[in-house]
Amino acid sequence: MRVALPLIVLLGLATLLVAGLVFLGGGEARDAPHSPDRTGPAEPAQDLGVESAELRAPASSQELTATPGPLEPAPERAREIPAHPETALLFRVLDGRNGEPLSTFEVRLGQRFLRPLLDDEGRTRHDFPDGRVRCTGLVETQSGEEVVLAISARGFQELRVPALYVPPGRELDLGALRLERAPRIEVRVLDDRTGAPVTGARVVLLAQGSMLEPDMRPVSSDALDPFRARTDGDGRALLSSRPGEPGTLAVRHPDYAALDAELLLPLSEEHQETVRLLAPARD
């Protein structure tokens, strides 16, 4: 019995030792799948469905350049400042008899002094395609006063539209304005010696008692005065008549003597008159 007791103790210790080794070996076996293998390939990372730009390092500087960064808001285009609205007067001029548009006339506008509408070169404008007019700049009524519109065309009575007011920055459309026809006189100027037409002669129909002022204006200024004109290539000039009134037909040309013819104008709408110019007297 004394011999068996120590043996039993030794066997128990050996059993405990073996059990401990087995336990330790099992723990290492359990931990082995989670330990990285330095010689084998690395396990692929688990795909979580979201890629973090901060955790992913670029492979090279080239990739860093090629990879677009976060989008920056595009710079706003400079906003165009709208121009101050123009104050404008709109209308269309028609022949009062047949309703056809007139394309040659003169427009004047103002308060106490009527100023003509000018073209881009600063000359009085006479050409209005399809009879359409848009007046700007002449209708500014800073003091709130009304303006007067006047339209003149050869062979038509002058039309005046008073008491017009256009609010600043607004447009006023008068629609169609019809001019009533006036009796006309056609004058043909010929060379007395040769009978050839005289081009560029100044022809003026003066009312009784009126005097002819010096010819200080340019040729183009006579374009739409109803009682004065320049002869064309055929020596013809078309004026508004003064039906039933006496008058004076004055004709001037630098190469000919002055001519003043007294007329009693008929009541007919159209009248023709032919005059012949003499060569100036030589000293």
Summary of the structure (lengths in Angstrom):
residues: 283
radius of gyration: 52.4
end to end distance: 186.0
largest distance: 186.0
contacts: 662
relative contact order: 0.12
helix: 16%
strand: 33%
